[in-house]
Amino acid sequence: MSDRSDRICIVGAGPGGLAAAAAMQSRGVPFDIIDAGQELGGIWDIDRPGTPMYDSAHFISSKTLSGLPGFPMPDHYPDYPGHTEVLAYVRAYAREHDLERHVTSGRRVVAAKPEPDEGWSIDLDSGETRIYAGLCAATGSNWHPLTAEVAGDFDGEAYHSQRYRSREEFRGKRVLIVGGGNSGCDIACDAAQSADRAFISLRRGYHFIPKYVLGKPSDVFAHTGPTLSAWLEQRVFSFLIGRLLVGDLTKYGLPKPDHPILESHPIMNTEILEHLEKGRLEVRPDIEELRGDSVAFTDGTEERIDLILWATGYERRYPFLDAADLDIRDGAIDLFLNSVSSAPPRSVLHRPVRDGRRGIPTIRPSSRPHSTLPRCAPGRGLGRRVRPTAGHGVSRPEGWAALCTPTT
C-alpha cells in the first residue's frame, strides 16, 4: 500500500482531468493523475481503444470559446477544430503546464473507496493500492454505450456509434442511423455521402443551429451580442433560427421540435439539412420492429437495411465508485457547476481534511466563477454567456502555436 495522503488523485488525463490538474498546480495542491490510456488526450485520441472518436469528428463549439484557461487555441486552427487539432492542443496544454510527469499511464482504477476517517483508498488494475487525501473523477461520460431495446430480430450488421470510425464502413450498403444527437447527425452526413442509401430514425424533434451567424461562429455571435434576459434571448433566437436562418424543419421531413430553443442541447449541424433537401438522406420515425433484413417504422413504412448504427448515447457511469459515494438525485448525479458534489461529506471531487493537512480548498460561488474553476466543456447552450478565452487580453505562452500543431 502506497501512502500518498498528501495529494489528490485525478482519474483521467483528458481535457477535464488536465484542466483540474493545472488548477491544482497553480494553487500549490499536490496531485497524481492516473489514466487507463497509454497517451494523454482521453476520447480525443482516435487510436485509444474504446474511444468514440471518428474521422469526421470536430468541435461543435468554436475555437474562440473552447480554449482552456490561459491557453487559447491557435489562430491557424479552423473555427471548428477537428479531432487531430483538439488532441494536439490538449497535449500541448499538458506540456505547457508540465503535467506529463504527474501521469501514471496504462493503469485503470478499479475501485475508489472513502476511508473511515479521511481520504480515499484507490485500487489499480496492477494490484497496487494507494491512499489519497481526495479524489477527482475526470473520466468523462462517453465510454459506456447506451443501447436501445427494439422488438424483433435483425439479420444485418448492427453496432453502436462508439465503434464507428470512417464513412468507408457505409460503402455499398443501405444504412440506418438511429438517434439525432450531434454525433448521430455527423455520422448521418457521412452516410449520406458514401452509402447506397441512407436513413436517419428520429423519435423526437430537435433545433438545428447553423455553425455561422452573420459571418461569425454561432457561439461567438451569441456571446458577443447584447446581454438579454433569458426569456427575451430565447425569443430572439427562436425568431432568428426558426424564421430567418433555418426555417421550418418539417419541410425536410424532420419532426417539429417538442421544446423551446435553448431548453435542450441543440444540433450544431445544418449540413444535414442540405443532404435531406437533395435526397441523399431520408428521415424515418421511431422503429416499430426489426424484421430480418428490414426495419419497420411507427408510420407504417418499412425499409430494407444492411447496417444499423445506434447513435443512442452513453450511460454516465463511474465503474470504480460505489453508488453510495455518488450524490444521485432523481437518477442523476447532482453537481454544483457540473463539477463539484453538493454533499461535501461524500464529495467525489474532494474529502474534507479534518486535521489541517493540505487538501483541495472548498469551492464556493463567487462573482467571478471562471477565475476559480476551469470553464465547463464546450457545446453548452448558446444562451449561456461565458468569458471568451482567446484574444480579449489573454496572453499566449511563448511557442504556443507550434506546440498545438498536429503531428502525423
C-alpha positions in Angstrom: 0.0 0.0 0.0 1.3 3.4 -1.0 0.6 6.4 1.3 0.0 9.5 -0.9 -2.3 11.2 1.6 -0.6 14.5 1.0 -2.1 14.8 -2.5 -5.2 14.4 -4.7 -5.9 11.6 -7.1 -7.2 12.7 -10.5 -8.6 9.9 -12.5 -8.5 10.7 -16.3 -5.9 12.5 -18.4 -8.4 14.1 -20.9 -9.2 17.8 -21.1 -11.1 17.8 -17.8 -8.5 16.0 -15.8 -5.7 18.1 -17.2 -7.5 21.3 -16.5 -8.2 20.2 -13.0 -4.5 19.3 -12.6 -3.4 22.7 -13.9 -5.8 24.5 -11.5 -4.5 22.5 -8.5 -0.9 23.1 -9.5 -1.4 26.8 -9.7 -2.7 26.7 -6.1 0.0 24.5 -4.7 -2.2 21.4 -4.3 -0.2 18.2 -4.8 -1.8 15.6 -7.2 -1.3 12.5 -9.2 -3.1 11.7 -12.5 -4.0 8.1 -13.3 -5.2 7.2 -16.8 -6.0 3.9 -18.5 -4.7 5.1 -21.8 -1.1 4.9 -23.0 -1.1 8.6 -24.1 -2.7 11.8 -22.9 -5.9 13.1 -24.5 -8.8 10.9 -23.4 -11.5 10.4 -26.0 -9.8 12.7 -28.5 -7.1 10.1 -29.1 -8.7 8.2 -32.0 -6.2 5.3 -31.6 -7.2 4.7 -28.0 -9.3 1.5 -27.5 -12.9 2.3 -26.6 -12.9 6.0 -27.7 -16.0 7.1 -29.6 -13.9 9.3 -31.9 -14.3 9.1 -35.7 -12.6 10.6 -38.8 -15.0 13.4 -39.3 -15.4 14.4 -35.6 -14.9 18.0 -34.8 -15.7 20.6 -32.1 -19.3 21.8 -32.1 -18.2 25.0 -30.3 -15.7 27.4 -31.8 -12.0 27.6 -31.1 -12.6 31.1 -29.7 -14.7 29.9 -26.8 -13.3 26.4 -26.4 -9.8 27.0 -25.2 -8.7 26.1 -21.7 -8.0 29.0 -19.2 -4.9 30.9 -20.2 -4.1 28.8 -23.2 -6.3 29.8 -26.2 -6.4 27.7 -29.3 -4.0 28.9 -32.1 -5.1 31.4 -34.7 -4.2 29.0 -37.5 -6.8 26.4 -36.3 -10.1 26.3 -38.2 -13.1 27.9 -36.4 -14.3 24.4 -35.6 -11.2 22.2 -35.0 -11.2 18.5 -35.9 -10.1 15.8 -33.5 -6.5 15.9 -34.6 -6.2 19.6 -33.8 -8.0 19.1 -30.5 -5.7 16.3 -29.5 -2.6 18.3 -30.4 -4.0 21.2 -28.4 -4.7 19.1 -25.3 -1.3 17.6 -25.3 0.3 21.0 -25.8 -1.6 22.2 -22.8 -0.2 19.3 -20.7 3.4 20.1 -21.9 2.9 23.9 -21.2 1.9 23.1 -17.6 4.4 20.3 -17.2 1.7 17.8 -16.3 3.1 14.7 -18.0 5.4 13.9 -15.2 2.4 13.6 -12.8 0.7 10.9 -15.0 0.6 7.2 -14.4 -0.4 5.8 -17.8 -1.8 2.4 -18.8 -3.3 1.9 -15.3 -7.0 1.6 -14.7 -8.7 2.5 -11.3 -10.8 -0.5 -10.5 -12.1 0.8 -7.1 -12.1 4.0 -5.1 -13.5 4.0 -1.6 -13.6 6.6 1.1 -11.5 5.7 4.2 -13.4 5.6 7.5 -11.8 8.8 8.9 -10.5 10.7 5.9 -9.0 10.2 2.5 -9.6 7.7 -0.3 -8.3 4.2 -1.0 -7.6 3.8 -4.7 -7.1 0.3 -6.1 -5.4 -0.1 -9.5 -5.6 -3.0 -12.0 -1.9 -3.7 -11.3 -2.9 -4.8 -7.8 -1.4 -1.7 -6.2 -3.4 0.3 -3.6 -2.8 4.0 -2.9 -4.2 6.2 -0.2 -5.0 9.8 -1.3 -6.4 12.8 0.5 -9.1 13.4 -2.2 -10.4 12.1 -5.4 -11.3 14.0 -8.7 -13.2 11.8 -11.1 -12.5 13.2 -14.6 -13.2 10.1 -16.8 -15.9 11.7 -18.9 -19.2 10.2 -19.9 -18.7 8.7 -23.4 -17.3 5.3 -22.6 -20.3 3.2 -21.8 -22.7 2.9 -24.8 -26.5 3.1 -24.1 -28.2 0.5 -26.3 -31.8 0.6 -27.4 -34.3 -2.2 -26.8 -36.3 -2.8 -30.0 -38.7 -5.6 -30.8 -37.8 -8.3 -33.3 -34.6 -9.6 -34.8 -32.2 -8.1 -37.3 -30.1 -10.2 -39.7 -27.8 -7.5 -40.9 -24.9 -5.7 -39.3 -25.5 -3.5 -36.3 -23.3 -1.7 -33.8 -23.1 1.4 -31.6 -21.6 4.7 -32.8 -18.8 4.2 -30.3 -17.3 1.7 -32.7 -17.7 3.9 -35.8 -14.6 5.3 -37.4 -15.0 6.1 -41.1 -17.6 6.6 -43.8 -15.9 3.8 -45.7 -17.8 1.5 -43.4 -21.0 2.5 -45.3 -20.0 2.0 -48.9 -22.3 -0.3 -50.9 -24.8 -0.5 -48.0 -28.2 0.7 -47.1 -27.6 2.4 -43.8 -29.9 3.4 -40.9 -28.6 5.8 -38.3 -30.8 5.7 -35.1 -30.6 8.8 -33.0 -30.4 12.5 -33.6 -27.7 13.9 -31.3 -24.7 15.8 -32.7 -22.7 12.7 -33.3 -25.7 10.9 -34.9 -26.2 13.8 -37.3 -22.5 14.0 -38.1 -22.5 10.3 -38.9 -25.7 10.6 -40.9 -23.9 13.2 -43.1 -21.1 10.7 -43.6 -23.6 8.0 -44.6 -25.3 10.4 -47.0 -22.0 10.8 -48.9 -21.0 7.2 -49.0 -23.9 4.7 -48.5 -26.0 3.4 -51.4 -29.0 4.8 -49.4 -29.1 6.5 -46.1 -31.8 6.9 -43.5 -31.9 8.6 -40.0 -34.5 7.5 -37.5 -35.7 10.2 -35.0 -38.3 9.8 -32.3 -38.4 13.5 -31.4 -37.7 16.9 -32.9 -34.6 19.0 -32.4 -33.5 22.5 -33.1 -30.7 22.8 -35.7 -28.3 25.7 -35.3 -26.0 26.8 -38.1 -22.3 27.0 -37.4 -22.2 30.6 -38.5 -24.5 33.6 -37.9 -23.8 36.8 -39.9 -20.3 35.5 -40.7 -19.3 34.7 -37.1 -19.3 31.3 -35.4 -22.7 30.9 -33.7 -21.4 30.8 -30.2 -19.2 33.9 -30.7 -22.2 35.7 -32.2 -24.3 34.7 -29.1 -21.7 35.7 -26.6 -20.6 39.0 -28.1 -24.0 40.4 -28.7 -26.1 42.5 -26.3 -26.9 40.9 -22.9 -30.5 39.8 -22.9 -32.7 38.3 -20.2 -33.3 34.6 -20.6 -36.9 34.9 -21.8 -36.0 37.6 -24.3 -32.9 35.7 -25.5 -35.0 32.6 -26.2 -37.5 34.6 -28.2 -34.8 36.4 -30.2 -33.0 33.1 -31.1 -36.3 31.4 -31.8 -37.1 34.1 -34.4 -33.5 34.2 -35.8 -33.2 30.5 -36.2 -36.8 29.5 -36.9 -37.7 32.3 -39.2 -34.5 33.6 -40.9 -31.6 31.2 -40.8 -33.1 27.7 -40.8 -36.8 27.9 -41.1 -39.5 25.3 -40.9 -37.8 21.9 -40.2 -40.8 19.9 -41.2 -40.2 20.8 -44.9 -37.2 18.5 -44.7 -39.2 15.7 -43.3 -37.9 16.3 -39.8 -40.3 16.2 -36.8 -41.2 19.6 -35.3 -39.1 20.3 -32.1 -41.0 19.4 -29.0 -39.3 22.0 -26.8 -38.4 25.7 -27.0 -35.0 26.6 -28.4 -32.1 26.6 -25.9 -34.0 24.4 -23.4 -32.2 21.3 -24.7 -28.9 20.8 -26.3 -29.3 21.9 -30.0 -27.8 20.2 -33.0 -24.9 22.2 -34.3 -25.2 20.9 -37.8 -27.1 22.3 -40.8 -25.2 20.3 -43.4 -27.6 17.5 -42.7 -30.4 19.7 -44.0 -28.7 20.0 -47.3 -28.4 16.2 -47.6 -32.1 15.9 -46.7 -33.0 18.6 -49.3 -31.1 16.8 -52.1 -32.4 13.3 -51.2 -29.1 11.9 -50.1 -30.6 11.3 -46.7 -34.1 10.4 -45.7 -35.9 10.8 -42.3 -37.9 8.0 -40.7 -39.7 8.0 -37.3 -39.0 5.7 -34.4 -38.5 2.0 -35.0 -41.5 -0.3 -34.6 -39.9 -3.6 -35.2 -36.8 -5.3 -36.7 -37.8 -7.8 -39.3 -34.9 -9.8 -40.5 -33.3 -7.8 -43.3 -35.7 -4.9 -42.9 -36.8 -2.4 -40.4 -40.4 -1.3 -39.8 -41.2 2.2 -38.5 -44.0 3.6 -36.5 -45.6 5.4 -39.5 -46.2 2.1 -41.2 -43.2 2.3 -43.7 -40.6 -0.5 -44.0 -37.1 -0.3 -45.5 -34.5 -3.0 -46.3 -31.4 -2.2 -44.3 -27.9 -3.7 -44.4 -26.4 -1.8 -41.4 -27.9 -0.2 -38.3 -25.7 2.2 -36.5 -27.1 3.0 -33.0 -26.3 6.6 -32.1 -28.2 6.3 -28.9 -25.8 8.0 -26.5 -24.0 6.8 -23.4 -24.6 5.9 -19.8 -22.9 8.2 -17.3 -21.1 5.6 -15.2 -18.2 5.6 -12.9 -17.5 1.9 -12.5 -14.8 2.4 -9.8 -17.2 4.2 -7.5 -19.9 2.8 -5.3 -23.3 4.3 -5.8 -23.3 5.3 -2.1 -20.4 7.7 -2.8 -22.2 9.5 -5.6 -24.7 12.2 -4.8 -27.5 10.8 -7.0 -30.8 12.6 -7.1 -33.7 11.7 -9.4 -31.4 9.3 -11.3 -28.7 11.9 -12.0 -25.5 13.0 -10.2 -26.1 16.3 -8.5 -23.1 18.5 -9.0 -22.6 22.2 -8.3 -21.5 23.9 -11.6 -21.4 20.5 -13.2 -18.2 19.9 -11.3 -18.4 19.5 -7.5 -20.5 17.3 -5.3 -23.0 19.3 -3.3 -22.7 16.9 -0.4 -19.2 17.6 1.0 -19.0 14.7 3.4 -19.3 12.3 0.4 -17.7 14.5 -2.2 -16.4 12.9 -5.3 -14.0 15.8 -6.0 -12.6 16.0 -2.5 -12.9 14.8 1.0 -12.7 17.4 3.8 -9.4 17.3 5.7 -10.1 17.4 9.4 -6.6 17.6 10.9 -5.4 20.7 9.0 -3.4 19.0 6.4 -3.5 20.4 2.9 -6.4 19.4 0.7 -8.5 21.0 -2.1 -10.0 24.3 -1.0 -13.7 24.2 -0.8 -15.1 25.8 -3.9 -17.8 28.5 -3.2 -19.9 30.5 -5.6 -18.3 33.9 -6.4 -18.9 36.8 -8.7 -16.1 35.5 -11.0 -16.6 31.7 -11.1 -14.5 31.4 -14.2 -11.4 32.6 -12.3 -11.9 29.8 -9.8 -12.8 26.8 -11.9 -11.9 25.6 -15.4 -14.7 26.5 -17.8 -17.3 23.8 -18.5 -16.9 21.6 -21.5 -17.7 23.2 -24.9 -21.0 22.8 -26.5 -23.3 24.1 -23.9 -26.4 26.1 -24.8 -25.8 29.2 -27.0 -27.6 31.4 -24.5 -25.0 31.0 -21.7 -22.7 33.9 -21.6 -19.1 32.9 -20.7 -15.9 34.9 -20.9 -14.0 34.1 -24.1 -10.6 32.6 -23.6 -8.9 33.6 -26.9 -7.9 37.1 -27.6 -9.6 39.6 -25.3 -6.3 40.3 -23.5 -5.4 36.7 -22.8 -1.6 36.2 -23.1 -0.3 33.4 -25.2 2.6 31.3 -23.9 5.8 31.5 -25.9 5.9 28.9 -28.7 2.2 28.3 -28.2 1.2 28.0 -31.9 3.9 25.5 -32.7 3.0 23.4 -29.6 -0.5 23.0 -30.9 0.4 21.8 -34.4 -0.9 18.2 -35.0 1.8 15.6 -35.7 1.5 12.9 -38.3 
